[in-house]
Amino acid sequence: MIRSFTLALASLLIVSASAQKKPYDDLLVKFVDEKYEDCLAKAQLYTEKDDTKKDPLPYLYMSMCLYEMSKIEKYKAMEDYKKADKEALKWAEKYRKKDKNKEFFDNYADYWSELNTMAQETGLNFYDEGAKSMSKAKQTFDSMTGYYPENPGPWLMLALCQYKSNLAKEGDASTAKFKSALEAAGGVEALPEDQKKLMKSALINYAGYLDSKGDKSGAKAALELGKEALKDDPEFKTALQEYQ
């Protein structure tokens, strides 16, 4: 069965591909038909050829195929694809480097939402495991900032991972990028739902970190950022009440 976002994505891919020197109809057909291995192999060839390696869409197909494969048991059991979820993030980063001006990026909001949801759940699970998995959490959130630097939540979670890895200078830089991204987005209330979900966890974790450092006023100020947007969320309300 075709995945939930595939049909909507297909028409966008046709329109977007027409803006490039090669339409990549062959990749589109294989992707829609769920022939992910074939699509992946062809897309990788395009990323290696001199006349197509600068085009963004083959990199996007790589990411999308790997993401879909990461949800299918057959591929999870295969050595070549057991890290397909991680590889999907890597190729999403490569795609964004080729689409720095977001010529195609905004056409795929549904995909970014799905990829964000997968990545943030993975990253938060690693973060909650503590020191033993902090480097994996850091890598996951770093990847999220790579393919979607406008999303503020991963910047704050990356900063927390860096602070907890004794990388204070890097943490300060990521915190500054978090603030810039949040301001550019128009605040927490303006974020898409998938991004709000990560922001909630990021703000709660950040407040806890600041509190552990004796900065209760800073913890309260952090939570205040989400006060209006998350006022109906029980977990967030409980965290905010601790600092009233």
Residue frames as qw, qx, qy, qz and C-alpha x, y, z in Angstrom:
[[0.000, 0.889, 0.458, 0.000, 0.00, 0.00, 0.00],
 [0.371, 0.585, -0.047, 0.720, 1.29, 3.47, -0.85],
 [0.379, -0.251, -0.518, 0.724, 2.44, 5.38, 2.23],
 [0.013, -0.768, -0.547, 0.332, 0.28, 8.14, 3.69],
 [0.006, -0.793, 0.059, 0.606, 2.10, 11.08, 2.19],
 [0.477, -0.100, 0.665, 0.566, 3.17, 9.53, -1.12],
 [0.336, 0.643, 0.626, 0.286, 0.24, 10.51, -3.36],
 [0.035, -0.977, -0.146, 0.154, 0.31, 14.13, -2.28],
 [0.426, -0.641, 0.413, 0.487, 4.06, 14.14, -2.65],
 [0.622, 0.199, 0.626, 0.427, 4.01, 12.67, -6.13],
 [0.320, 0.850, 0.353, 0.224, 2.38, 15.69, -7.78],
 [0.230, -0.945, 0.156, 0.174, 4.75, 18.03, -5.99],
 [0.623, -0.352, 0.542, 0.441, 7.73, 16.04, -7.15],
 [0.562, 0.504, 0.526, 0.391, 6.59, 16.31, -10.75],
 [0.102, 0.976, 0.147, 0.125, 6.25, 20.10, -10.51],
 [0.419, -0.825, 0.313, 0.215, 9.50, 20.55, -8.63],
 [0.719, -0.110, 0.542, 0.421, 11.46, 18.20, -10.86],
 [0.526, 0.711, 0.370, 0.285, 10.43, 20.16, -13.93],
 [0.067, -0.991, 0.112, 0.038, 12.39, 23.12, -12.58],
 [0.520, -0.558, 0.569, 0.308, 15.61, 21.09, -12.79],
 [0.292, 0.538, -0.601, -0.514, 17.47, 20.11, -15.91],
 [0.299, 0.025, -0.939, -0.170, 16.39, 16.47, -15.42],
 [0.592, -0.369, -0.148, -0.701, 12.81, 15.58, -14.40],
 [0.072, -0.249, 0.894, -0.366, 13.67, 12.35, -12.52],
 [0.761, -0.032, -0.132, -0.634, 10.42, 10.71, -13.62],
 [0.701, 0.131, -0.700, 0.023, 12.15, 7.33, -13.29],
 [0.170, 0.100, -0.728, 0.657, 12.74, 7.96, -9.60],
 [0.475, -0.054, 0.195, -0.856, 9.20, 9.19, -9.08],
 [0.792, 0.035, -0.423, -0.439, 7.68, 6.07, -10.64],
 [0.603, 0.082, -0.750, 0.260, 9.82, 3.72, -8.59],
 [0.017, -0.113, 0.584, -0.804, 9.11, 5.63, -5.38],
 [0.615, -0.029, 0.047, -0.787, 5.35, 5.67, -5.91],
 [0.837, 0.076, -0.479, -0.254, 5.46, 1.96, -6.78],
 [0.698, -0.627, 0.304, -0.165, 7.35, 1.37, -3.51],
 [0.914, 0.241, -0.114, 0.307, 10.36, -0.07, -5.32],
 [0.322, -0.937, 0.128, 0.052, 12.60, 1.59, -2.79],
 [0.712, -0.364, 0.422, 0.427, 15.80, -0.34, -3.41],
 [0.573, 0.452, 0.445, 0.518, 15.65, 0.36, -7.14],
 [0.036, 0.955, 0.172, 0.238, 14.82, 4.00, -6.53],
 [0.543, -0.784, 0.207, 0.216, 17.65, 4.28, -4.03],
 [0.726, -0.092, 0.443, 0.518, 20.20, 2.78, -6.43],
 [0.422, 0.648, 0.381, 0.507, 19.18, 5.06, -9.30],
 [0.176, -0.974, -0.087, -0.110, 19.07, 8.14, -7.10],
 [0.640, -0.617, 0.271, 0.370, 22.57, 7.43, -5.79],
 [0.653, 0.226, 0.423, 0.586, 23.87, 7.21, -9.33],
 [0.170, 0.864, 0.267, 0.393, 22.47, 10.67, -10.01],
 [0.422, -0.900, 0.071, 0.076, 24.25, 12.02, -6.92],
 [0.693, -0.386, 0.406, 0.454, 27.54, 10.74, -8.34],
 [0.590, 0.485, 0.428, 0.483, 27.25, 11.86, -11.98],
 [0.325, -0.140, 0.015, 0.935, 28.86, 15.17, -12.90],
 [0.112, -0.277, -0.408, -0.863, 25.82, 16.49, -14.75],
 [0.543, -0.557, -0.469, -0.419, 23.30, 15.70, -11.97],
 [0.598, -0.216, -0.593, 0.495, 25.22, 15.68, -8.68],
 [0.079, 0.023, -0.241, 0.967, 24.32, 19.31, -7.98],
 [0.461, -0.356, -0.434, -0.687, 20.57, 18.75, -8.37],
 [0.339, -0.321, 0.585, -0.663, 18.74, 18.57, -5.02],
 [0.817, -0.047, -0.031, -0.574, 15.98, 16.08, -5.85],
 [0.766, 0.167, -0.620, 0.032, 18.06, 12.88, -6.10],
 [0.183, 0.225, -0.706, 0.647, 19.27, 13.53, -2.55],
 [0.538, -0.116, 0.269, -0.790, 15.68, 14.03, -1.43],
 [0.864, 0.073, -0.359, -0.346, 14.67, 10.72, -3.02],
 [0.513, 0.236, -0.747, 0.351, 17.53, 9.03, -1.17],
 [0.138, -0.166, 0.593, -0.776, 16.23, 10.37, 2.12],
 [0.693, -0.011, 0.055, -0.719, 12.60, 9.53, 1.41],
 [0.800, 0.143, -0.559, -0.166, 13.35, 5.98, 0.30],
 [0.389, 0.185, -0.760, 0.487, 15.48, 5.29, 3.35],
 [0.342, -0.140, 0.428, -0.825, 12.85, 6.75, 5.64],
 [0.816, 0.028, -0.156, -0.556, 10.17, 4.50, 4.16],
 [0.727, 0.200, -0.653, 0.076, 12.48, 1.50, 4.36],
 [0.081, 0.290, -0.693, 0.656, 13.17, 2.22, 8.02],
 [0.590, -0.084, 0.323, -0.735, 9.50, 1.44, 8.74],
 [0.869, 0.187, -0.292, -0.353, 9.42, -1.92, 6.94],
 [0.790, -0.454, 0.408, -0.060, 10.43, -5.07, 8.83],
 [0.912, 0.331, 0.110, 0.216, 11.97, -6.71, 5.76],
 [0.438, 0.735, -0.214, 0.471, 14.51, -3.92, 5.46],
 [0.446, -0.768, 0.330, -0.320, 15.06, -3.59, 9.21],
 [0.918, -0.245, 0.311, 0.031, 16.31, -7.18, 9.18],
 [0.799, 0.494, 0.015, 0.342, 18.81, -6.53, 6.39],
 [0.650, -0.370, -0.033, 0.663, 22.37, -5.54, 7.26],
 [0.343, 0.275, 0.290, 0.850, 22.48, -2.89, 4.53],
 [0.198, -0.574, -0.306, -0.733, 19.40, -1.09, 5.81],
 [0.545, -0.500, -0.620, 0.263, 19.34, -1.62, 9.56],
 [0.271, -0.469, -0.208, 0.815, 20.37, 2.02, 10.02],
 [0.222, 0.521, 0.568, 0.597, 18.05, 3.36, 7.33],
 [0.209, -0.904, -0.373, 0.031, 16.48, 5.88, 9.74],
 [0.455, -0.672, 0.148, 0.565, 19.88, 7.40, 10.50],
 [0.423, 0.035, 0.559, 0.712, 20.80, 7.35, 6.82],
 [0.117, 0.766, 0.566, 0.282, 17.54, 9.14, 5.96],
 [0.268, -0.915, -0.104, 0.283, 18.66, 12.03, 8.16],
 [0.508, -0.391, 0.403, 0.653, 22.11, 12.06, 6.58],
 [0.327, 0.309, 0.629, 0.634, 20.70, 12.30, 3.06],
 [0.040, -0.896, -0.440, -0.042, 18.20, 14.94, 4.16],
 [0.367, -0.769, 0.118, 0.510, 21.18, 17.02, 5.28],
 [0.432, -0.094, 0.579, 0.684, 22.89, 16.45, 1.94],
 [0.202, 0.669, 0.630, 0.339, 19.69, 17.48, 0.17],
 [0.150, -0.935, -0.258, 0.189, 19.43, 20.72, 2.13],
 [0.431, -0.535, 0.317, 0.654, 23.01, 21.63, 1.25],
 [0.296, 0.171, 0.664, 0.665, 22.01, 21.41, -2.41],
 [0.090, -0.714, -0.551, -0.421, 18.82, 23.40, -1.79],
 [0.360, -0.173, -0.395, 0.828, 20.24, 26.18, 0.39],
 [0.158, -0.022, -0.061, -0.985, 17.73, 28.73, -0.91],
 [0.379, 0.271, 0.763, -0.448, 14.75, 26.42, -0.25],
 [0.312, 0.214, -0.501, -0.778, 13.75, 26.31, -3.89],
 [0.574, -0.114, -0.730, -0.353, 12.01, 22.97, -3.30],
 [0.163, 0.052, -0.817, 0.550, 12.08, 22.52, 0.47],
 [0.356, 0.085, 0.401, -0.839, 8.75, 24.09, 1.36],
 [0.642, 0.096, -0.465, -0.602, 6.90, 21.85, -1.10],
 [0.646, -0.002, -0.763, 0.025, 7.52, 18.84, 1.15],
 [0.338, -0.496, 0.382, -0.703, 6.08, 19.97, 4.49],
 [0.917, -0.205, -0.025, -0.341, 4.41, 16.58, 5.05],
 [0.857, 0.202, -0.382, 0.280, 7.69, 14.74, 4.62],
 [0.220, 0.480, -0.481, 0.700, 9.60, 17.07, 6.93],
 [0.610, -0.438, 0.210, -0.626, 6.88, 16.66, 9.54],
 [0.982, -0.086, -0.130, -0.108, 7.17, 12.86, 9.38],
 [0.705, 0.334, -0.401, 0.481, 10.95, 12.93, 9.39],
 [0.099, -0.566, 0.376, -0.727, 10.96, 15.40, 12.29],
 [0.796, -0.383, 0.087, -0.460, 8.64, 13.19, 14.29],
 [0.960, 0.045, -0.230, 0.154, 10.84, 10.14, 13.79],
 [0.523, 0.442, -0.374, 0.625, 14.07, 12.02, 14.51],
 [0.237, -0.581, 0.316, -0.711, 12.88, 13.87, 17.58],
 [0.897, -0.337, 0.007, -0.286, 11.48, 10.71, 19.18],
 [0.889, 0.155, -0.261, 0.343, 14.79, 8.98, 18.56],
 [0.305, 0.531, -0.329, 0.718, 16.80, 11.93, 19.87],
 [0.491, -0.570, 0.207, -0.626, 14.70, 12.37, 23.00],
 [0.969, -0.211, -0.113, -0.067, 14.94, 8.65, 23.79],
 [0.731, 0.268, -0.310, 0.546, 18.72, 8.86, 23.56],
 [0.012, -0.597, 0.260, -0.758, 18.73, 12.03, 25.68],
 [0.725, -0.500, 0.064, -0.469, 16.60, 10.40, 28.38],
 [0.951, -0.038, -0.254, 0.172, 19.08, 7.50, 28.58],
 [0.489, -0.839, 0.143, 0.192, 21.66, 9.93, 29.93],
 [0.158, -0.774, 0.522, 0.321, 25.41, 10.01, 29.52],
 [0.585, -0.097, 0.770, 0.235, 25.73, 6.61, 27.82],
 [0.470, 0.527, 0.639, 0.305, 23.69, 7.80, 24.83],
 [0.010, -0.838, -0.127, 0.530, 24.32, 11.56, 24.88],
 [0.167, -0.399, 0.571, 0.697, 26.60, 11.46, 21.84],
 [0.160, 0.327, 0.857, 0.366, 23.85, 9.71, 19.85],
 [0.044, 0.818, 0.515, -0.253, 21.31, 12.28, 21.00],
 [0.127, -0.713, 0.181, 0.666, 23.68, 15.07, 19.99],
 [0.198, -0.116, 0.749, 0.622, 24.23, 13.54, 16.58],
 [0.147, 0.560, 0.803, 0.140, 20.48, 13.17, 16.00],
 [0.007, 0.884, 0.325, -0.336, 19.64, 16.75, 16.91],
 [0.212, -0.550, 0.409, 0.697, 22.63, 18.01, 14.97],
 [0.225, 0.177, 0.813, 0.507, 21.26, 16.23, 11.89],
 [0.087, 0.762, 0.639, -0.061, 17.87, 17.88, 12.43],
 [0.078, -0.839, 0.002, 0.538, 19.47, 21.32, 12.50],
 [0.304, -0.281, 0.638, 0.650, 21.33, 20.37, 9.33],
 [0.126, 0.337, 0.788, 0.500, 18.28, 19.63, 7.18],
 [0.179, -0.783, -0.502, -0.320, 15.90, 22.05, 8.92],
 [0.403, 0.023, -0.355, 0.843, 17.82, 24.92, 10.58],
 [0.259, -0.399, -0.119, -0.871, 14.61, 26.99, 10.81],
 [0.733, -0.451, -0.474, -0.185, 13.17, 24.51, 13.33],
 [0.115, -0.753, 0.407, -0.505, 14.10, 25.93, 16.79],
 [0.866, -0.420, 0.131, -0.240, 13.52, 22.85, 18.97],
 [0.940, 0.123, -0.112, 0.297, 16.49, 20.80, 17.70],
 [0.325, 0.655, -0.303, 0.611, 18.81, 23.75, 18.33],
 [0.470, -0.641, 0.319, -0.517, 17.81, 23.86, 22.00],
 [0.970, -0.204, 0.118, -0.067, 18.09, 20.10, 22.40],
 [0.772, 0.422, -0.208, 0.427, 21.46, 20.18, 20.65],
 [0.000, 0.723, -0.353, 0.594, 22.58, 22.88, 23.08],
 [0.754, -0.500, 0.257, -0.340, 21.53, 20.72, 26.03],
 [0.983, 0.079, -0.016, 0.166, 23.45, 17.74, 24.64],
 [0.532, 0.588, -0.260, 0.551, 26.50, 19.95, 24.19],
 [0.308, -0.709, 0.333, -0.540, 26.28, 21.40, 27.70],
 [0.880, -0.346, 0.252, -0.207, 25.98, 17.91, 29.15],
 [0.920, 0.225, -0.006, 0.321, 29.00, 16.84, 27.08],
 [0.505, -0.637, 0.054, 0.580, 31.11, 19.69, 28.53],
 [0.415, 0.289, 0.422, 0.752, 30.96, 21.63, 25.29],
 [0.059, -0.700, -0.431, 0.567, 29.91, 24.96, 26.77],
 [0.012, -0.433, 0.309, 0.847, 31.07, 27.15, 23.88],
 [0.104, -0.113, -0.823, -0.547, 29.22, 25.02, 21.34],
 [0.107, -0.565, -0.798, 0.183, 26.17, 24.95, 23.62],
 [0.019, -0.624, -0.186, 0.759, 26.12, 28.74, 23.82],
 [0.074, 0.239, -0.554, -0.794, 26.31, 28.96, 20.02],
 [0.145, -0.302, -0.893, -0.301, 23.42, 26.51, 19.60],
 [0.084, -0.624, -0.621, 0.467, 21.37, 28.39, 22.21],
 [0.041, 0.497, -0.115, -0.859, 21.88, 31.60, 20.24],
 [0.163, 0.035, -0.744, -0.648, 20.72, 29.85, 17.06],
 [0.104, -0.471, -0.870, 0.105, 17.69, 28.53, 18.93],
 [0.002, -0.635, -0.357, 0.686, 16.72, 32.05, 19.94],
 [0.104, 0.369, -0.410, -0.827, 17.19, 33.35, 16.40],
 [0.145, -0.135, -0.890, -0.410, 15.17, 30.50, 14.88],
 [0.072, -0.553, -0.776, 0.294, 12.35, 30.92, 17.39],
 [0.052, 0.595, 0.114, -0.794, 12.16, 34.65, 16.77],
 [0.132, 0.234, -0.617, -0.739, 12.19, 34.15, 12.99],
 [0.121, -0.279, -0.935, -0.184, 9.40, 31.58, 13.31],
 [0.338, -0.483, -0.197, -0.784, 7.21, 34.02, 15.22],
 [0.437, -0.372, 0.557, -0.600, 7.29, 32.26, 18.58],
 [0.213, -0.046, 0.970, -0.105, 6.20, 28.83, 19.78],
 [0.521, 0.450, 0.522, -0.504, 2.56, 29.45, 18.85],
 [0.510, 0.655, -0.254, -0.496, 3.49, 29.85, 15.18],
 [0.075, -0.397, 0.898, 0.176, 5.23, 26.48, 14.90],
 [0.689, 0.011, -0.574, -0.442, 3.70, 23.44, 13.15],
 [0.831, -0.445, 0.049, -0.331, 2.39, 20.78, 15.51],
 [0.932, 0.047, -0.226, 0.279, 5.35, 18.43, 15.09],
 [0.402, 0.462, -0.313, 0.726, 7.73, 21.26, 15.98],
 [0.455, -0.614, 0.144, -0.629, 5.61, 22.34, 18.97],
 [0.945, -0.281, -0.153, -0.071, 5.84, 18.80, 20.33],
 [0.766, 0.137, -0.268, 0.569, 9.63, 18.93, 20.36],
 [0.052, 0.594, -0.180, 0.783, 9.63, 22.50, 21.68],
 [0.706, -0.588, -0.041, -0.392, 7.58, 21.38, 24.68],
 [0.939, -0.209, -0.120, 0.245, 10.13, 18.71, 25.57],
 [0.574, 0.390, -0.156, 0.703, 13.04, 21.02, 24.81],
 [0.170, -0.678, 0.115, -0.706, 11.74, 23.81, 27.04],
 [0.824, -0.524, -0.023, -0.213, 10.95, 21.43, 29.91],
 [0.905, -0.031, -0.110, 0.410, 14.39, 19.82, 29.66],
 [0.376, 0.528, -0.133, 0.749, 16.11, 23.19, 29.35],
 [0.432, -0.712, 0.067, -0.549, 14.27, 24.51, 32.41],
 [0.924, -0.379, -0.045, 0.033, 15.33, 21.42, 34.35],
 [0.758, 0.229, -0.130, 0.596, 18.94, 21.94, 33.27],
 [0.079, 0.642, -0.131, 0.751, 18.93, 25.59, 34.33],
 [0.684, -0.631, -0.003, -0.367, 17.29, 24.69, 37.63],
 [0.941, -0.177, -0.119, 0.264, 20.02, 22.11, 38.28],
 [0.552, 0.314, -0.127, 0.762, 22.54, 24.92, 37.84],
 [0.260, -0.466, -0.473, 0.701, 20.71, 27.08, 40.39],
 [0.050, 0.060, -0.244, -0.967, 19.11, 29.36, 37.82],
 [0.190, 0.482, 0.824, -0.230, 15.44, 29.15, 38.74],
 [0.255, 0.699, 0.114, -0.659, 14.62, 32.51, 37.19],
 [0.153, 0.422, -0.680, -0.580, 16.16, 31.35, 33.93],
 [0.087, 0.159, 0.981, 0.063, 14.16, 28.12, 34.12],
 [0.246, 0.631, 0.575, -0.458, 10.94, 30.09, 34.58],
 [0.217, 0.660, -0.225, -0.683, 11.81, 32.43, 31.71],
 [0.018, 0.199, -0.880, -0.431, 12.45, 29.46, 29.42],
 [0.123, 0.386, 0.911, -0.072, 9.07, 27.94, 30.18],
 [0.209, 0.657, 0.281, -0.667, 7.36, 31.30, 29.75],
 [0.079, 0.346, -0.597, -0.719, 8.33, 31.11, 26.07],
 [0.221, -0.138, -0.889, -0.376, 5.74, 28.37, 25.61],
 [0.159, 0.200, 0.665, -0.701, 3.18, 29.59, 28.14],
 [0.531, 0.361, 0.063, -0.764, 0.51, 30.65, 25.65],
 [0.546, 0.327, -0.637, -0.435, 1.08, 28.04, 22.93],
 [0.473, 0.038, -0.876, 0.087, 1.21, 25.14, 25.39],
 [0.317, -0.279, 0.411, -0.808, -1.22, 26.37, 28.05],
 [0.846, -0.074, -0.007, -0.528, -3.56, 23.40, 27.51],
 [0.722, 0.260, -0.634, 0.098, -0.82, 20.77, 27.75],
 [0.762, -0.628, -0.098, -0.123, -0.95, 19.10, 31.22],
 [0.848, -0.107, -0.090, 0.512, 2.75, 18.18, 31.31],
 [0.358, 0.446, -0.017, 0.820, 3.83, 21.68, 30.37],
 [0.388, -0.738, -0.106, -0.542, 1.40, 23.30, 32.85],
 [0.851, -0.492, -0.133, 0.127, 2.80, 21.13, 35.65],
 [0.708, 0.077, -0.058, 0.699, 6.36, 22.11, 34.78],
 [0.101, 0.598, 0.065, 0.792, 5.47, 25.81, 34.64],
 [0.583, -0.721, -0.190, -0.323, 3.67, 25.70, 38.00],
 [0.834, -0.258, -0.229, 0.431, 6.87, 24.54, 39.68],
 [0.473, 0.065, -0.041, 0.878, 8.37, 27.97, 39.10],
 [0.163, -0.738, -0.344, -0.557, 5.38, 30.17, 39.99]]
